[in-house]
């Protein structure tokens, strides 16, 4: 096993984040893990790695927004994780230094990034070797990029008419991006010789992210039924995340193993589903891609909570998985699922699903599918709300 997933039952579970930090420390100190990847934007990770390497910035507050997406840098538990990694790397007795990764695409449910950042990272790489070629590419690309605000318009997430993803400029930008990728491929021997293989592969991956981000924007611009459009966007995003993790694993191969942390619904092996109003959305999440890509080299722990007053999660109803799994002594227990076949405490035929949250829409209860989606379940009696998280409204 090279890649271990640890899922969270909801965004905003403080005790799950604390457990993640303890688990990662144990994996580093006793089991050869060298990196953690969290559900944050892949391009932003660079700032965090500079920090844990003891380079700029000197102050965490400077990178808590620039180094993370979704506001995750403001969570106290994420800060504690990064500060521990910085201290670990500062110890000269540790031969292998730890790396921090974000593996999310530069998109989310409410908006999507401009492709400018990832394209400029590729252009900066090329400029370090061939300033003339990079200048030519940059001039053409910047001509079609336009204003970041047009790409990042939140209205485009629900109205295809507000998206510029299929505009003449956007289509031209996609062609220019393909031309840039083609040059990097064609000049691989030269570029690797001059920059080193690691920097070359990093630039190629950023170029791939730019290509897929442009495809994502194009999907937003297509007219279709709302549910179908959301599923298409989700599917592209999940595939991008899986590709990011494949790249991350390739970077760490020979150094150590990787812990990946994200929502349960991202890391599960089977199809994910989400009831959004009247629409039941069903798609293939990251974990299903990882299962196909890595097979037994990927294992995953799901999490569950008994109760969380702060997150609007009440006592689990009798017969539900959460009720049965919290019956054994806690406050935390790791339970192997054996692919759903050998849990004697469970009645496998018709397992009811507990009620959801009155406050936190990211809470997903366990279902009978959870027994085959995860190799283990980390079950907590309770959890508070994340320190530093936005205020929840009923």
C-alpha positions in Angstrom: 0.0 0.0 0.0 1.4 3.4 -1.1 -1.6 5.6 -0.7 -3.9 5.6 2.4 -7.1 7.6 2.4 -8.7 9.0 5.5 -12.1 10.4 5.0 -14.1 12.8 7.1 -17.8 12.4 7.7 -18.3 16.1 7.4 -16.4 19.3 6.9 -16.3 20.9 10.3 -15.5 18.0 12.6 -12.8 19.2 15.0 -12.1 15.9 16.5 -11.8 14.2 13.1 -9.1 16.8 12.2 -7.3 16.2 15.5 -7.4 12.4 14.9 -6.0 13.0 11.4 -3.1 14.9 12.8 -2.3 12.2 15.3 -2.6 9.5 12.7 -0.3 11.4 10.3 2.3 11.8 13.0 2.2 8.1 13.8 2.4 7.2 10.1 5.5 9.4 9.7 7.3 8.3 12.8 6.6 4.5 12.5 5.4 3.6 9.0 7.5 5.5 6.4 5.0 8.2 5.4 6.6 11.3 3.8 3.6 13.4 2.7 0.0 14.4 3.3 -2.4 15.6 0.7 -5.6 17.4 1.7 -8.7 18.6 -0.2 -7.2 22.0 -1.0 -6.2 23.5 -4.4 -3.2 21.8 -6.0 -1.5 25.0 -7.3 -1.6 26.7 -3.9 0.5 24.1 -2.1 3.8 25.7 -3.2 3.5 28.4 -0.5 2.9 25.9 2.2 5.9 23.8 1.2 8.1 26.9 1.2 6.9 27.5 4.8 7.5 24.0 6.1 10.9 23.9 4.5 11.8 26.9 6.6 11.8 29.4 3.8 9.5 32.3 3.1 7.0 33.2 4.4 8.1 33.4 8.0 4.6 34.0 9.3 1.8 31.4 8.9 -0.9 34.2 8.6 0.6 35.2 5.3 -0.1 31.8 3.7 -3.3 30.8 5.4 -5.3 32.1 2.4 -2.8 32.0 -0.4 -1.6 28.5 0.5 -5.1 26.9 0.9 -8.5 26.9 -0.8 -11.9 26.6 0.8 -10.8 28.5 3.9 -9.0 25.5 5.2 -5.9 27.5 6.1 -7.9 29.3 8.8 -8.7 26.1 10.7 -6.6 25.8 13.8 -6.0 22.0 13.3 -4.6 22.6 9.8 -2.3 25.3 11.2 -1.2 22.8 13.9 -0.5 20.2 11.2 1.6 22.6 9.2 3.5 23.9 12.2 4.4 20.3 13.3 5.6 19.5 9.8 7.8 22.6 9.8 9.3 21.6 13.2 9.9 18.0 11.9 11.7 19.3 8.8 13.9 21.6 10.9 15.3 18.6 12.8 18.6 17.7 11.0 18.3 14.1 12.2 15.3 13.5 9.8 16.8 12.5 6.5 13.6 12.6 4.5 11.7 15.9 4.8 7.9 16.0 4.8 5.9 17.4 1.9 2.4 19.0 2.0 0.2 18.8 -1.0 -3.2 20.0 -2.0 -4.9 17.6 -4.5 -8.1 19.5 -5.3 -8.6 21.0 -8.7 -8.7 24.9 -8.8 -12.5 24.7 -8.7 -15.3 24.4 -6.2 -19.1 24.4 -6.1 -19.5 28.1 -5.9 -16.8 29.4 -8.3 -13.8 28.3 -10.4 -10.3 29.8 -10.8 -9.0 31.6 -13.8 -6.4 29.4 -15.7 -3.9 32.3 -15.4 -2.0 31.0 -12.3 -1.3 27.4 -13.6 -0.5 28.7 -17.1 2.0 31.2 -15.8 3.6 28.6 -13.6 4.3 26.6 -16.8 5.5 29.7 -18.7 7.8 30.7 -15.8 9.4 27.2 -16.1 9.9 27.6 -19.8 11.3 31.1 -19.3 14.0 29.8 -17.0 15.3 27.8 -19.9 14.2 29.5 -23.1 13.1 33.1 -22.5 12.4 33.8 -26.2 10.0 30.9 -26.7 8.3 31.6 -23.3 7.8 35.2 -24.3 6.1 34.3 -27.5 3.8 31.8 -25.7 3.1 34.3 -23.0 2.1 37.1 -25.4 -0.4 34.9 -27.2 -1.8 33.3 -24.0 -2.2 36.6 -22.2 -4.1 38.0 -25.2 -6.8 35.4 -24.7 -6.8 35.2 -20.9 -8.7 38.5 -20.5 -9.8 39.4 -17.0 -9.7 36.8 -14.1 -13.1 38.1 -12.9 -14.7 36.8 -16.1 -13.4 33.3 -15.4 -14.2 33.4 -11.7 -17.8 34.8 -12.0 -19.8 32.8 -9.4 -23.0 33.1 -11.6 -21.3 30.9 -14.2 -21.7 27.9 -11.9 -25.5 28.0 -12.3 -26.0 29.9 -15.6 -24.1 28.7 -18.7 -24.8 32.1 -20.3 -22.5 33.7 -17.7 -19.6 31.4 -18.5 -16.9 32.4 -21.0 -15.7 28.8 -21.3 -16.8 28.5 -24.9 -16.1 32.0 -26.1 -13.9 32.6 -29.1 -11.1 33.8 -26.7 -11.4 30.7 -24.5 -11.3 28.4 -27.5 -8.2 30.1 -28.8 -6.7 29.8 -25.3 -7.3 26.1 -25.3 -5.4 25.8 -28.7 -2.6 27.9 -27.3 -2.4 25.7 -24.2 -2.2 22.6 -26.5 0.6 24.2 -28.5 2.5 24.9 -25.2 2.1 21.3 -24.1 3.2 20.0 -27.5 6.4 22.1 -27.3 7.2 20.8 -23.8 6.7 17.2 -25.0 8.8 17.7 -28.1 11.7 19.3 -26.2 11.6 16.8 -23.3 15.2 15.6 -23.6 16.5 19.1 -23.8 14.3 20.5 -21.0 15.0 17.6 -18.6 18.8 18.0 -19.2 18.7 21.7 -18.4 16.2 21.7 -15.5 16.2 18.3 -14.1 13.4 15.7 -14.4 11.5 16.8 -11.3 11.0 20.4 -12.5 10.1 19.2 -15.9 7.5 16.8 -14.7 6.1 19.5 -12.4 5.7 21.9 -15.3 4.0 19.2 -17.4 1.6 18.4 -14.6 0.7 22.1 -14.3 0.1 22.2 -18.0 -2.2 19.2 -17.7 -4.1 21.0 -14.9 -4.5 24.0 -17.1 -5.9 21.9 -19.9 -8.4 20.2 -17.7 -9.4 23.5 -16.1 -10.2 24.9 -19.5 -12.3 21.8 -20.2 -14.1 22.4 -16.9 -14.9 26.0 -17.9 -16.1 24.7 -21.3 -18.4 22.3 -19.5 -19.9 25.2 -17.5 -20.7 27.0 -20.7 -22.7 24.2 -22.3 -26.4 24.4 -22.1 -27.9 21.3 -20.5 -30.2 20.2 -17.7 -29.0 21.6 -14.4 -28.4 18.2 -12.8 -26.5 16.9 -15.8 -24.4 20.0 -15.9 -23.5 19.7 -12.2 -22.6 16.1 -12.6 -20.4 16.8 -15.6 -18.5 19.5 -13.6 -18.2 17.2 -10.6 -16.9 14.3 -12.7 -14.2 16.5 -14.4 -13.2 17.8 -11.0 -12.9 14.3 -9.4 -10.8 13.0 -12.3 -8.5 16.0 -12.0 -8.1 15.2 -8.3 -7.2 11.6 -9.1 -4.6 12.7 -11.6 -3.1 15.1 -9.0 -2.8 12.2 -6.6 -1.1 10.1 -9.2 1.4 12.8 -9.8 1.9 13.3 -6.0 2.5 9.6 -5.5 5.0 9.6 -8.3 6.8 12.5 -6.6 7.0 10.6 -3.3 7.9 7.2 -4.7 11.3 6.3 -3.3 10.8 8.7 -0.4 7.8 7.4 1.4 4.0 6.8 1.4 1.2 9.3 1.2 -1.8 10.0 3.5 -4.7 11.7 1.6 -7.4 13.4 3.6 -10.8 14.5 2.3 -14.5 14.1 2.7 -15.7 10.5 2.9 -17.7 11.0 -0.4 -14.5 11.9 -2.2 -12.4 8.9 -1.1 -15.0 6.1 -1.2 -14.6 3.3 -3.7 -18.1 3.2 -5.0 -20.3 5.8 -6.7 -21.1 8.9 -4.7 -24.5 10.5 -4.5 -25.9 13.8 -3.2 -29.5 14.9 -2.9 -29.4 18.6 -4.1 -33.0 19.9 -3.8 -35.0 17.8 -6.2 -32.0 16.5 -8.0 -30.3 13.2 -7.0 -26.7 13.6 -8.3 -24.7 10.4 -8.8 -21.1 10.4 -10.0 -17.7 8.6 -9.8 -15.6 10.1 -7.0 -11.9 10.3 -6.6 -11.7 7.1 -4.6 -13.3 5.1 -7.4 -10.6 6.4 -9.8 -7.9 5.6 -7.3 -9.2 2.1 -6.9 -8.9 1.5 -10.6 -5.5 3.2 -10.9 -3.8 1.7 -7.9 -5.7 -1.4 -6.9 -4.4 -2.8 -3.6 -1.9 0.0 -3.4 -4.8 2.2 -2.3 -6.6 1.6 1.0 -9.1 3.9 2.7 -10.5 4.6 6.1 -13.9 6.3 6.4 -15.1 8.1 9.5 -18.3 8.4 11.3 -19.6 10.3 14.4 -22.3 9.4 16.9 -23.4 12.9 17.8 -22.3 16.5 17.2 -24.4 19.2 18.8 -22.2 21.9 17.3 -22.8 20.5 13.8 -26.5 19.8 14.2 -26.1 16.0 14.3 -28.3 14.4 16.9 -28.3 10.9 18.5 -28.3 8.2 15.8 -31.6 6.3 15.5 -31.7 2.6 16.6 -30.4 0.2 14.0 -28.4 2.6 12.0 -24.7 1.9 11.5 -23.7 4.8 13.7 -25.9 3.5 16.5 -24.4 0.0 16.3 -20.8 1.1 15.9 -20.8 3.5 18.8 -22.2 0.7 21.1 -18.7 -0.7 21.6 -16.3 1.3 24.0 -15.0 4.6 22.6 -14.4 7.5 22.4 -12.8 6.3 19.1 -12.6 2.9 17.6 -11.0 1.7 14.3 -13.2 -1.1 12.9 -12.2 -3.2 9.8 -15.1 -3.7 7.4 -13.8 -6.9 5.8 -15.5 -5.7 2.6 -18.8 -5.8 4.6 -18.7 -9.5 5.1 -17.4 -10.1 8.7 -18.9 -7.5 11.0 -20.9 -9.6 13.4 -22.4 -6.5 15.1 -24.2 -5.5 11.9 -27.4 -6.8 10.4 -26.4 -6.7 6.7 -29.9 -7.1 5.2 -31.6 -3.7 5.7 -29.6 -1.1 7.5 -31.5 2.1 8.1 -29.8 5.4 7.4 -29.8 7.9 10.2 -31.1 11.5 10.0 -28.8 14.2 8.6 -27.7 17.5 10.1 -29.8 20.5 10.9 -26.8 22.8 10.5 -24.1 21.3 8.4 -25.0 20.2 4.8 -21.6 18.5 4.4 -22.6 15.7 6.8 -23.3 12.4 5.1 -24.5 9.5 7.2 -23.1 5.9 6.7 -25.1 3.5 4.5 -24.7 -0.2 3.8 -22.6 0.8 0.9 -20.0 2.2 3.3 -19.1 -1.3 4.3 -17.7 -1.9 0.8 -16.5 1.6 0.1 -14.0 1.6 3.0 -11.5 -0.8 4.4 -11.9 0.5 7.9 -14.3 2.9 9.7 -12.9 5.3 12.3 -16.0 5.9 14.6 -16.0 8.7 17.1 -18.5 9.1 19.9 -18.8 12.8 19.1 -17.1 15.8 17.6 -17.1 19.5 18.1 -17.0 22.1 15.4 -13.7 23.1 13.8 -11.8 25.9 15.5 -11.4 28.7 13.0 -14.3 27.5 10.8 -17.1 29.8 9.5 -20.1 30.1 11.8 -22.8 27.6 11.0 -26.4 28.7 10.5 -29.4 26.5 11.1 
